[in-house]
């Protein structure tokens, strides 16, 4: 006879198939399962279950072949046999047939066999069969039911995902007079974590575990940390970890300290993951994302939880908005402090991010660190930092801040960045806009000394600077040199040339320039005529300006606001306030918005010359448009 303390073994080859006997045991409906209708239907159904179980056991488990001579039980085959069991009668019948030898062998099976069966059925998500085994154990009576059985059943319910049956298990435990232990509550908390019922996890921990005086295990603390992770509460997770660490250091945790040491490594990793998720969520939020993430990092410092370099680098990749500038800079400093190493791709991402946040000097500092500390910058690093310099140089060009542009060029050369024609032209245009003739000449010379070939933009900027400085002869020599080296002038260059001839008083040459433009298939535009009229105004030649205005109209070129503003100023200079008034009214009737300066010029001229004009027809003075703060 086999020993009742049978041990388990992994499945080798499964037992041979045999014909099942027709059971004659009466049906008793289990408490946890729905009752059936008739005994005959039960017997026929159990017969079908048995036949199916034998086939699924891949070799059969009947005729007692489920128990080997050594006294072991093939649990895997046994699980396959019980796969479709629904009631306690099904379990008893299938177990007797599987083990052979009548009901004695089945009665002497230790509870450990059944708990293994419950776990196996739970993994296969056959939860009805697991409940049927528990009902079968109730019939056996004695010590068949205990905390271990119900804990296994809870685990099976968890694996199956049928969480609604958790309450049935707990109610049945209470009815059987079996008190839950720490394993029960650990399983219950893990189920609540999977369900997202975080408040229930903390309720079980505080009321059921601590309230009953149970001793938490390592799994208890891991489950609580997992709940903090699901809740995304980094501060609570850090506080819990710090208090737990203090209890460990004070020797308050029960067990071997050597066993707790690896567990605390897991707890710290869990705390780091909670903080990582919390920071990523805050970075994706709209309300001060950088500040929220920075608070988490500072809390980690207080808790003495120090992540490694890769942890910080993963957070850097989550920084994608200009509002992340502060936290990204802090993360960069911490990465550098870790071990001195850093990924080049992370640095390139930070350079890009600093540019997006308009923190170009911060981007340059990162590039300088790449040159001094490594890793060596690549082509992407170079292109990113060059694009930032171009943004700054274009800003200098638009505002005419030529000294700033020169300093940027010097900084680029200092850092081994080679400015091209685009960068030099931006500074030349800034000098031209600021009418800094000598600075433009010096920049042009430096550009040539660097081995660069000036293009039409370079020559146009130099011509403009010379024209604004009144150096007309020098400007004409530059023009001749440009044509000599094979640079074909564009519309901007031709426009500057006509301004030069107007400035020299050589109006006859202007018509020749316009003919050259047509020969080069370059049509004069309103910008060209505005430049001519503007040059006439600077030369105090109002009649000539008015004449060019009529030529412009004859060429069907529609004047704009600048045209009328320059023309009004020219007419007032020529002592024609009434014509200036008519030009102002004409512009307003066309829907053009002239400046307050033009309004004041017309008003003061009419009053000064005593012109008999209804000044009320000018309307309200236009609102002065202020430049945005720099």
C-alpha positions as CSV (number, residue, x, y, z in Angstrom):
1,X,0.0,0.0,0.0
2,X,1.3,3.5,-0.9
3,X,2.2,5.8,1.9
4,X,-0.3,8.5,2.7
5,X,2.5,11.0,2.8
6,X,3.0,10.9,-1.0
7,X,5.5,13.3,-2.5
8,X,5.1,15.1,-5.8
9,X,7.2,14.6,-8.8
10,X,7.3,16.3,-12.2
11,X,5.4,14.6,-14.9
12,X,7.4,12.2,-17.0
13,X,5.4,10.0,-19.4
14,X,1.7,10.1,-18.5
15,X,-0.2,7.0,-17.3
16,X,-1.9,4.6,-19.7
17,X,-5.5,5.0,-20.7
18,X,-8.2,2.7,-19.4
19,X,-12.0,2.6,-19.4
20,X,-13.5,4.5,-16.5
21,X,-16.0,2.8,-14.2
22,X,-19.4,4.3,-13.9
23,X,-19.6,6.0,-10.5
24,X,-22.5,5.3,-8.2
25,X,-21.8,7.9,-5.6
26,X,-24.8,10.3,-5.0
27,X,-24.5,13.9,-6.0
28,X,-24.2,16.5,-3.4
29,X,-24.1,20.2,-4.5
30,X,-21.1,22.1,-3.2
31,X,-21.6,25.4,-1.4
32,X,-19.4,27.4,-3.8
33,X,-20.8,26.0,-7.0
34,X,-24.2,25.9,-8.7
35,X,-26.3,22.6,-8.2
36,X,-27.1,20.3,-11.1
37,X,-30.6,18.9,-12.0
38,X,-30.5,15.1,-11.8
39,X,-28.3,12.2,-10.8
40,X,-28.4,10.5,-14.2
41,X,-27.2,13.7,-15.9
42,X,-24.4,13.9,-13.4
43,X,-23.3,10.4,-14.1
44,X,-23.3,10.9,-17.9
45,X,-21.5,14.2,-17.6
46,X,-18.9,12.7,-15.3
47,X,-18.4,9.9,-17.7
48,X,-17.8,12.5,-20.5
49,X,-15.4,14.4,-18.3
50,X,-13.5,11.3,-17.5
51,X,-13.1,10.3,-21.1
52,X,-12.1,13.8,-22.0
53,X,-9.7,13.9,-19.1
54,X,-8.1,10.7,-20.1
55,X,-7.5,11.9,-23.6
56,X,-6.1,15.3,-22.4
57,X,-3.7,13.5,-20.0
58,X,-1.8,12.3,-23.1
59,X,-1.6,8.6,-22.2
60,X,-4.3,8.3,-19.6
61,X,-4.4,8.4,-15.8
62,X,-6.8,5.6,-15.1
63,X,-6.4,2.1,-13.7
64,X,-4.3,3.5,-10.8
65,X,-1.4,4.5,-13.0
66,X,-1.5,8.0,-11.5
67,X,0.3,6.6,-8.5
68,X,3.7,5.1,-9.1
69,X,5.3,2.2,-7.3
70,X,7.5,4.6,-5.4
71,X,4.4,6.2,-3.9
72,X,4.6,9.5,-5.9
73,X,1.7,11.2,-7.6
74,X,1.9,12.7,-11.1
75,X,0.5,16.1,-10.3
76,X,0.6,17.4,-13.9
77,X,-1.4,14.5,-15.2
78,X,-3.7,14.8,-12.2
79,X,-4.4,18.4,-13.1
80,X,-5.2,17.4,-16.7
81,X,-7.7,14.8,-15.4
82,X,-9.4,17.4,-13.1
83,X,-9.4,20.0,-15.9
84,X,-13.2,20.0,-16.4
85,X,-14.4,19.1,-12.9
86,X,-17.3,21.2,-11.7
87,X,-18.4,19.6,-8.4
88,X,-16.9,17.7,-5.5
89,X,-18.4,14.5,-6.8
90,X,-16.5,15.0,-10.1
91,X,-13.3,15.4,-8.1
92,X,-13.9,12.3,-6.0
93,X,-14.8,10.2,-9.0
94,X,-11.9,11.4,-11.2
95,X,-9.4,11.1,-8.3
96,X,-10.5,7.5,-7.5
97,X,-10.2,6.5,-11.2
98,X,-6.9,8.3,-11.6
99,X,-5.3,6.7,-8.5
100,X,-7.0,3.3,-8.7
101,X,-7.5,1.0,-5.7
102,X,-10.9,2.4,-4.7
103,X,-11.5,5.3,-2.3
104,X,-8.8,4.5,0.2
105,X,-5.9,5.9,-1.8
106,X,-7.9,9.1,-2.5
107,X,-8.8,9.5,1.2
108,X,-5.1,9.1,2.2
109,X,-3.8,11.7,-0.2
110,X,-2.2,14.5,1.8
111,X,-3.5,18.0,1.6
112,X,-0.3,19.1,-0.1
113,X,-1.3,17.2,-3.2
114,X,-4.6,19.1,-3.4
115,X,-3.0,22.5,-2.8
116,X,-0.6,21.6,-5.7
117,X,-3.6,20.7,-7.8
118,X,-5.3,24.0,-6.9
119,X,-2.2,26.0,-7.9
120,X,-1.9,24.0,-11.2
121,X,-5.6,24.6,-12.1
122,X,-5.2,28.2,-11.2
123,X,-2.3,28.6,-13.7
124,X,-4.5,27.0,-16.3
125,X,-7.3,29.3,-15.3
126,X,-9.7,26.4,-14.5
127,X,-11.1,28.1,-11.4
128,X,-14.3,26.0,-11.2
129,X,-12.2,22.9,-10.8
130,X,-10.1,24.5,-8.0
131,X,-13.3,25.4,-6.2
132,X,-14.6,21.9,-6.6
133,X,-11.4,20.5,-4.9
134,X,-12.0,22.8,-1.9
135,X,-15.6,21.5,-1.7
136,X,-14.3,17.9,-1.9
137,X,-11.9,18.6,1.0
138,X,-14.8,19.9,3.1
139,X,-16.4,16.5,2.8
140,X,-13.2,14.8,4.0
141,X,-13.4,16.8,7.1
142,X,-10.7,16.7,9.8
143,X,-7.7,18.9,9.1
144,X,-8.2,18.9,5.3
145,X,-9.1,22.5,5.2
146,X,-6.6,25.1,6.5
147,X,-5.1,28.5,5.7
148,X,-2.7,27.0,3.2
149,X,-5.6,25.6,1.1
150,X,-7.5,28.8,1.0
151,X,-4.4,30.8,0.2
152,X,-3.8,28.5,-2.7
153,X,-7.4,29.1,-3.8
154,X,-6.9,32.8,-3.6
155,X,-3.8,32.5,-5.7
156,X,-5.8,30.5,-8.3
157,X,-8.5,33.2,-8.4
158,X,-5.8,35.8,-8.9
159,X,-4.2,33.9,-11.7
160,X,-7.6,33.3,-13.4
161,X,-8.5,37.0,-13.2
162,X,-12.0,36.3,-11.8
163,X,-11.6,38.8,-9.0
164,X,-15.3,38.8,-8.3
165,X,-14.9,35.4,-6.6
166,X,-12.4,36.7,-4.0
167,X,-15.3,37.6,-1.7
168,X,-16.6,34.1,-2.0
169,X,-13.3,32.7,-0.8
170,X,-13.1,35.1,2.2
171,X,-16.7,34.4,3.2
172,X,-16.1,30.6,3.0
173,X,-13.0,31.0,5.2
174,X,-14.9,32.8,7.8
175,X,-17.7,30.2,7.7
176,X,-15.2,27.4,8.2
177,X,-13.7,29.3,11.1
178,X,-10.3,29.7,9.4
179,X,-8.6,33.0,10.2
180,X,-6.7,34.7,7.4
181,X,-2.9,34.9,7.8
182,X,-0.3,37.3,6.4
183,X,-0.2,35.3,3.1
184,X,-3.9,35.7,2.7
185,X,-3.6,39.5,3.0
186,X,-0.6,39.6,0.8
187,X,-2.5,37.9,-2.0
188,X,-5.5,40.1,-1.4
189,X,-3.4,43.2,-1.6
190,X,-1.8,42.0,-4.8
191,X,-5.2,41.5,-6.3
192,X,-6.2,45.0,-5.4
193,X,-3.1,46.3,-7.0
194,X,-4.0,44.5,-10.3
195,X,-7.5,45.9,-10.1
196,X,-6.2,49.4,-9.4
197,X,-7.9,49.6,-6.0
198,X,-5.0,51.4,-4.3
199,X,-7.0,52.6,-1.3
200,X,-8.1,49.1,-0.6
201,X,-4.4,48.0,-0.6
202,X,-3.6,50.6,2.1
203,X,-6.7,49.7,4.1
204,X,-5.8,46.0,4.2
205,X,-2.2,46.9,5.2
206,X,-3.2,49.3,8.0
207,X,-6.4,47.7,9.3
208,X,-6.1,44.0,8.6
209,X,-2.3,43.4,8.9
210,X,-1.2,46.0,11.4
211,X,-4.6,46.1,13.1
212,X,-4.5,42.3,13.8
213,X,-0.8,42.4,14.8
214,X,0.4,40.2,12.0
215,X,4.0,40.3,11.1
216,X,4.5,41.6,7.5
217,X,6.8,39.7,5.2
218,X,9.0,40.9,2.4
219,X,6.2,40.3,0.0
220,X,4.0,42.6,2.1
221,X,6.3,45.5,1.7
222,X,6.9,44.8,-2.0
223,X,3.1,44.8,-2.6
224,X,2.7,48.1,-0.7
225,X,5.5,49.6,-2.8
226,X,3.8,48.3,-6.0
227,X,0.7,50.1,-4.8
228,X,2.6,53.4,-4.6
229,X,3.9,52.7,-8.1
230,X,0.4,52.3,-9.4
231,X,-0.7,55.5,-7.6
232,X,2.3,57.4,-8.9
233,X,2.9,58.8,-5.4
234,X,6.6,59.3,-5.3
235,X,6.7,61.2,-2.0
236,X,4.6,58.6,-0.1
237,X,6.8,55.8,-1.6
238,X,10.0,57.5,-0.4
239,X,8.5,58.2,3.0
240,X,7.5,54.5,3.4
241,X,10.9,53.3,2.2
242,X,12.8,55.6,4.6
243,X,10.7,54.4,7.6
244,X,11.2,50.8,6.6
245,X,14.9,51.3,6.3
246,X,15.0,52.9,9.8
247,X,13.2,49.9,11.2
248,X,15.7,47.6,9.4
249,X,18.7,49.6,10.8
250,X,17.2,49.4,14.3
251,X,16.8,45.7,14.1
252,X,13.0,45.9,14.3
253,X,12.3,43.6,11.4
254,X,11.8,39.9,12.3
255,X,14.1,37.5,10.5
256,X,17.7,37.1,9.5
257,X,19.3,40.5,8.6
258,X,21.2,38.8,5.8
259,X,17.8,37.7,4.2
260,X,16.5,41.3,4.4
261,X,19.5,42.9,2.7
262,X,18.6,41.8,-0.9
263,X,15.0,42.6,-0.2
264,X,16.0,46.2,0.5
265,X,17.8,46.4,-2.8
266,X,14.4,45.5,-4.4
267,X,12.6,48.1,-2.3
268,X,15.0,50.8,-3.3
269,X,14.6,49.8,-7.0
270,X,10.9,49.9,-6.6
271,X,11.1,53.4,-5.0
272,X,13.3,54.5,-7.9
273,X,10.7,53.2,-10.4
274,X,7.9,55.0,-8.6
275,X,9.9,58.3,-8.7
276,X,10.7,57.7,-12.4
277,X,7.0,57.2,-13.3
278,X,6.0,60.2,-11.2
279,X,8.5,62.5,-12.9
280,X,7.6,61.3,-16.3
281,X,3.9,62.0,-15.5
282,X,4.8,65.5,-14.3
283,X,6.9,66.2,-17.3
284,X,3.9,65.3,-19.5
285,X,1.7,67.6,-17.4
286,X,0.9,71.3,-18.1
287,X,1.4,72.9,-14.7
288,X,5.0,73.6,-13.9
289,X,6.3,70.2,-15.1
290,X,10.0,71.0,-14.5
291,X,9.3,72.2,-10.9
292,X,7.3,69.2,-10.0
293,X,10.0,66.8,-11.3
294,X,12.7,68.8,-9.5
295,X,10.8,68.4,-6.2
296,X,10.9,64.6,-6.6
297,X,14.6,64.6,-7.3
298,X,15.2,66.7,-4.1
299,X,13.0,64.3,-2.1
300,X,15.2,61.5,-3.4
301,X,18.3,63.3,-2.2
302,X,16.7,63.7,1.3
303,X,15.8,60.0,1.3
304,X,19.4,59.1,0.3
305,X,18.1,57.3,-2.8
306,X,20.7,57.9,-5.4
307,X,20.0,56.6,-8.9
308,X,22.7,55.8,-11.4
309,X,23.7,57.6,-14.6
310,X,21.3,55.6,-16.9
311,X,18.4,56.5,-14.7
312,X,19.0,60.2,-15.2
313,X,19.6,59.7,-18.9
314,X,16.2,58.1,-19.3
315,X,14.6,61.1,-17.7
316,X,16.5,63.4,-20.0
317,X,14.8,61.7,-23.0
318,X,11.5,62.5,-21.4
319,X,12.3,66.3,-21.5
320,X,11.0,67.5,-24.9
321,X,9.5,70.9,-24.2
322,X,11.0,74.3,-23.6
323,X,9.4,74.3,-20.1
324,X,11.7,71.3,-19.2
325,X,14.8,73.5,-19.4
326,X,15.3,73.7,-15.7
327,X,15.0,70.0,-14.9
328,X,17.0,69.0,-18.0
329,X,19.9,71.2,-16.9
330,X,19.8,69.7,-13.4
331,X,19.8,66.2,-14.8
332,X,22.8,67.0,-17.0
333,X,24.8,68.2,-14.0
334,X,23.9,65.1,-12.0
335,X,24.9,62.8,-14.9
336,X,28.3,64.6,-15.1
337,X,28.7,64.2,-11.3
338,X,27.9,60.4,-11.3
339,X,31.0,59.0,-13.0
340,X,32.0,61.5,-15.6
341,X,30.6,59.5,-18.4
342,X,27.6,60.5,-20.5
343,X,26.0,59.3,-23.7
344,X,26.7,61.5,-26.7
345,X,23.1,61.1,-27.9
346,X,21.9,62.5,-24.6
347,X,24.2,65.5,-25.0
348,X,22.9,66.1,-28.5
349,X,19.3,65.9,-27.2
350,X,20.1,68.4,-24.5
351,X,21.7,70.8,-27.0
352,X,18.6,70.6,-29.1
353,X,16.4,71.1,-26.1
354,X,18.3,74.2,-24.9
355,X,17.9,75.7,-28.3
356,X,14.2,75.0,-28.3
357,X,14.0,76.8,-24.9
358,X,16.0,79.7,-26.4
359,X,18.9,79.0,-23.9
360,X,21.6,79.1,-26.6
361,X,24.4,79.9,-24.2
362,X,23.5,76.8,-22.1
363,X,23.6,74.8,-25.3
364,X,27.1,76.2,-25.9
365,X,28.2,75.2,-22.4
366,X,27.2,71.6,-23.1
367,X,29.1,71.7,-26.4
368,X,32.2,73.1,-24.6
369,X,31.9,70.2,-22.1
370,X,32.0,67.8,-25.1
371,X,35.2,69.4,-26.3
372,X,36.9,69.4,-22.9
373,X,35.4,66.4,-21.0
374,X,34.1,64.2,-23.8
375,X,32.6,62.3,-25.5
376,X,33.9,63.8,-28.7
377,X,31.1,65.7,-30.6
378,X,29.9,64.3,-33.9
379,X,28.4,65.8,-37.0
380,X,25.0,66.1,-35.3
381,X,26.5,68.0,-32.4
382,X,28.2,70.4,-34.8
383,X,25.0,71.0,-36.9
384,X,22.9,71.6,-33.7
385,X,25.3,74.2,-32.3
386,X,25.7,75.8,-35.7
387,X,21.9,76.1,-36.0
388,X,21.8,77.8,-32.6
389,X,24.5,80.3,-33.6
390,X,22.6,81.0,-36.8
391,X,19.5,81.9,-34.7
392,X,21.5,84.3,-32.6
393,X,23.2,85.8,-35.7
394,X,19.9,86.3,-37.5
395,X,18.6,88.0,-34.4
396,X,21.6,90.3,-34.5
397,X,21.0,90.9,-38.2
398,X,17.3,91.8,-37.7
399,X,18.0,94.2,-34.9
400,X,21.2,95.6,-36.3
401,X,23.2,94.6,-33.2
402,X,26.5,94.2,-35.1
403,X,28.8,94.1,-32.1
404,X,26.9,91.1,-30.8
405,X,27.2,89.5,-34.2
406,X,31.0,90.1,-34.2
407,X,31.3,88.5,-30.7
408,X,29.3,85.5,-31.9
409,X,31.7,85.0,-34.8
410,X,34.7,85.3,-32.4
411,X,33.1,82.7,-30.1
412,X,32.5,80.3,-32.9
413,X,36.1,80.5,-34.1
414,X,37.3,80.1,-30.5
415,X,35.3,76.8,-30.1
416,X,36.6,75.4,-33.4
417,X,33.4,76.2,-35.3
418,X,34.1,77.5,-38.8
419,X,31.6,80.2,-39.8
420,X,30.5,80.0,-43.4
421,X,29.2,82.6,-45.8
422,X,25.8,82.4,-44.1
423,X,27.2,83.4,-40.7
424,X,29.5,86.2,-42.1
425,X,26.6,87.6,-44.2
426,X,24.4,87.8,-41.1
427,X,26.9,90.0,-39.4
428,X,27.5,92.1,-42.6
429,X,23.7,92.7,-42.8
430,X,23.7,93.7,-39.2
431,X,26.4,96.3,-39.9
432,X,24.5,97.5,-42.9
433,X,21.3,97.9,-40.9
434,X,23.1,99.8,-38.3
435,X,24.9,101.9,-41.0
436,X,28.2,100.9,-39.5
437,X,30.4,101.3,-42.6
438,X,33.8,100.7,-41.2
439,X,32.6,97.6,-39.3
440,X,31.1,96.2,-42.5
441,X,34.4,96.8,-44.4
442,X,36.3,95.0,-41.6
443,X,34.0,92.0,-41.6
444,X,34.2,91.8,-45.4
445,X,38.0,91.7,-45.2
446,X,38.0,89.1,-42.4
447,X,35.6,87.0,-44.4
448,X,38.1,87.0,-47.4
449,X,41.0,86.3,-45.1
450,X,39.2,83.2,-43.9
451,X,39.3,81.9,-47.4
452,X,35.6,82.4,-48.1
453,X,34.3,83.7,-51.4
454,X,31.7,86.5,-50.9
455,X,28.4,86.1,-52.7
456,X,25.8,88.5,-53.9
457,X,24.4,88.9,-50.4
458,X,27.9,89.8,-49.0
459,X,28.4,92.4,-51.7
460,X,24.9,93.7,-51.3
461,X,25.3,94.2,-47.5
462,X,28.7,96.0,-48.1
463,X,27.2,98.2,-50.8
464,X,24.3,99.1,-48.5
465,X,26.6,100.0,-45.6
466,X,28.8,102.2,-48.0
467,X,25.7,103.9,-49.4
468,X,24.3,104.7,-45.9
469,X,27.7,106.1,-45.0
470,X,27.7,108.4,-48.0
471,X,30.8,106.7,-49.5
472,X,29.3,106.6,-53.0
473,X,32.6,106.4,-55.0
474,X,33.8,103.5,-52.8
475,X,30.4,101.8,-53.3
476,X,30.8,102.1,-57.1
477,X,34.2,100.5,-56.9
478,X,32.8,97.6,-54.9
479,X,30.1,97.3,-57.6
480,X,32.7,97.1,-60.4
481,X,34.7,94.6,-58.4
482,X,31.6,92.4,-57.9
483,X,30.9,92.4,-61.6
484,X,34.5,91.7,-62.4
485,X,34.7,88.6,-60.3
486,X,31.5,87.3,-61.9
487,X,28.9,87.9,-59.3
488,X,25.6,88.7,-60.9
489,X,23.6,91.4,-59.0
490,X,20.1,90.6,-57.7
491,X,17.2,92.9,-57.1
492,X,18.6,94.1,-53.8
493,X,22.0,95.0,-55.3
494,X,20.3,96.9,-58.1
495,X,18.1,98.8,-55.7
496,X,21.2,99.9,-53.7
497,X,22.9,101.0,-56.9
498,X,20.1,103.3,-57.8
499,X,20.2,104.7,-54.3
500,X,23.9,105.4,-54.8
501,X,23.3,107.3,-58.0
502,X,20.5,109.3,-56.4
503,X,22.8,110.1,-53.6
504,X,25.5,111.3,-56.0
505,X,22.9,113.4,-57.8
506,X,23.3,111.5,-61.0
507,X,19.6,110.9,-61.8
508,X,20.3,110.1,-65.4
509,X,22.2,106.9,-64.4
510,X,19.1,105.7,-62.6
511,X,17.2,105.1,-65.8
512,X,20.2,103.2,-67.2
513,X,20.2,101.0,-64.1
514,X,16.5,100.3,-64.5
515,X,17.2,99.3,-68.1
516,X,20.0,97.0,-67.0
517,X,17.6,95.3,-64.6
518,X,15.1,94.7,-67.4
519,X,17.9,93.3,-69.6
520,X,18.8,90.9,-66.7
521,X,15.1,89.9,-66.5
522,X,14.8,91.6,-63.1
523,X,11.6,93.6,-62.8
524,X,11.8,96.7,-60.6
525,X,9.4,96.4,-57.6
526,X,7.9,98.8,-55.1
527,X,11.0,98.2,-53.0
528,X,13.2,99.6,-55.8
529,X,11.1,102.8,-56.2
530,X,10.9,103.2,-52.4
531,X,14.7,103.2,-52.3
532,X,14.8,105.9,-55.0
533,X,12.2,108.1,-53.3
534,X,13.9,107.5,-49.9
535,X,17.3,108.6,-51.4
536,X,15.6,111.7,-52.8
537,X,14.3,112.6,-49.4
538,X,17.7,112.2,-47.8
539,X,19.1,114.4,-50.5
540,X,16.3,117.0,-49.9
541,X,15.1,116.6,-53.5
542,X,11.3,116.6,-53.1
543,X,10.5,117.3,-56.7
544,X,12.6,114.4,-57.9
545,X,10.8,112.1,-55.4
546,X,7.4,113.2,-56.7
547,X,8.6,112.7,-60.3
548,X,9.7,109.1,-59.5
549,X,6.4,108.5,-57.8
550,X,4.6,109.3,-61.1
551,X,7.1,107.0,-63.0
552,X,6.2,104.3,-60.5
553,X,2.5,104.7,-61.2
554,X,3.1,104.6,-65.0
555,X,4.8,101.2,-64.6
556,X,1.6,100.0,-62.8
557,X,3.5,99.4,-59.6
558,X,1.2,100.0,-56.6
559,X,2.7,102.1,-53.8
560,X,2.6,100.9,-50.2
561,X,2.7,102.6,-46.8
562,X,6.4,103.3,-47.0
563,X,6.0,104.9,-50.5
564,X,3.4,107.4,-49.2
565,X,5.3,108.1,-46.0
566,X,8.5,109.0,-47.9
567,X,6.6,111.0,-50.5
568,X,4.8,113.0,-47.8
569,X,8.1,113.9,-46.2
570,X,9.5,114.8,-49.6
571,X,6.6,117.1,-50.5
572,X,6.7,118.9,-47.1
573,X,10.5,119.5,-47.7
574,X,9.6,121.0,-51.1
575,X,7.0,123.3,-49.5
576,X,3.9,121.6,-50.8
577,X,1.8,120.9,-47.7
578,X,-1.5,120.7,-49.7
579,X,-0.1,118.0,-52.0
580,X,1.2,116.2,-49.0
581,X,-2.3,116.4,-47.5
582,X,-3.9,115.0,-50.6
583,X,-1.4,112.1,-50.6
584,X,-2.3,111.3,-47.0
585,X,-6.0,111.3,-47.8
586,X,-5.4,109.1,-50.9
587,X,-3.4,106.6,-48.9
588,X,-6.1,106.4,-46.2
589,X,-8.8,106.0,-48.8
590,X,-6.9,103.0,-50.1
591,X,-7.0,101.4,-46.7
592,X,-3.3,101.9,-46.0
593,X,-2.3,102.5,-42.4
594,X,0.2,105.4,-42.3
595,X,2.3,106.1,-39.2
596,X,1.7,108.7,-36.6
597,X,4.8,110.5,-37.9
598,X,3.2,111.1,-41.4
599,X,0.0,112.4,-39.7
600,X,2.1,114.8,-37.6
601,X,4.1,115.9,-40.6
602,X,1.0,116.8,-42.6
603,X,-0.7,118.6,-39.6
604,X,2.4,120.6,-38.8
605,X,3.1,121.6,-42.4
606,X,-0.5,122.7,-43.1
607,X,-0.5,124.8,-39.9
608,X,3.0,126.2,-40.6
609,X,2.3,127.2,-44.1
610,X,-1.3,128.4,-43.3
611,X,-2.8,126.1,-45.9
612,X,-6.6,126.5,-46.2
613,X,-7.4,122.8,-45.5
614,X,-10.0,121.1,-43.3
615,X,-7.7,119.4,-40.9
616,X,-10.6,117.6,-39.3
617,X,-10.8,115.4,-42.5
618,X,-7.5,113.8,-41.4
619,X,-9.3,112.0,-38.7
620,X,-7.8,110.7,-35.5
621,X,-4.1,110.5,-35.0
622,X,-2.9,106.9,-35.5
623,X,-1.9,105.0,-32.5
624,X,1.9,104.8,-32.0
625,X,3.1,101.2,-32.4
626,X,5.7,100.4,-29.8
627,X,8.4,97.9,-30.5
628,X,8.2,94.8,-28.3
629,X,10.6,94.7,-25.4
630,X,14.0,93.1,-26.1
